[in-house]
């Protein structure tokens, strides 16, 4: 059963290591790791957010390779995983699309290793039971401050108080597993 | 507090997509993702297992860059994460080293998406409380059958009965989080 949950991987606006707002480059590996993760947890959508037209074209080429090109027969599992991928230009566009698909009660739940005052995971699980969630992940050194508005709740870091420099791939995996769990506990 | 737990990322013997036993290539990204994950969960060791001498040399060059070269000042977080990395030629050598470090009661716990008869996670958590675990992950299309001997227990897949083609990076993240959890529940 498809879960009423989605993820967004944001490439702008994000911070670089100096704290400047930049557009990060799309990486082939993020696309595959997060698409396979989304498919494994039966998510409805994986939004890849970038305003850079040439980056959008790169994603389209990669997706074409795995869906219809040589990759489709080489590795059908990857082809299947990419079904849920949608490219949008902005985070707002992704959220609009998600609300159009999942209903007006859909909520964006931001993530970020630096936001210690965020919602605890049990609270977020309760929210996920009430609202179709769009989990929002930043690339680079994290989502830019402009994204963290009072409109959108934010999740607590995965490991508050510890060394907490996970890659976005591994952080997304842990967060999805904490919210959805394994097959024996949730449909 | 350092946890009495370690991970091993095995590049031989593993399967390729046709089911042949091969030595997979070390990737820079696996090194960083798993080192940061190991550091985040306070693991004692991250064993990178490859018999290929030129691959071992590649790892040494990468580690030198981040520990002592330009990377050490560029990104100190990555430098710190690599402290727990040890390269070994074989899985047996990694297990011997782990037992020498953690004690003779140390146990290797294998992982694999195809092993549906494996230990459930609550059982594995109990095992982790009794034995210093070495969690063993395969690259490529998974650990070769030769590794799965009756000597070593095996963990159940992350998502039994679902599409279950996670990358080794995201699978390792989920498994460590299920065994260790967040800072509010375990030391």
Interface residues (C-beta under 8 A of the other chain):
Chain A: X17 X29 X32 X33 X36 X37 X39 X40 X41 X42 X75 X77 X78 X80 X81 X120 X121 X158 X159 X160 X161 X162 X163 X164 X165 X166 X167 X169 X170 X171 X172 X173 X174 X177 X178 X182 X183 X184
Chain B: X17 X29 X32 X33 X36 X37 X39 X40 X41 X42 X75 X77 X78 X80 X81 X120 X121 X158 X159 X160 X161 X162 X163 X164 X165 X166 X167 X169 X170 X171 X172 X173 X174 X177 X178 X182 X183 X184
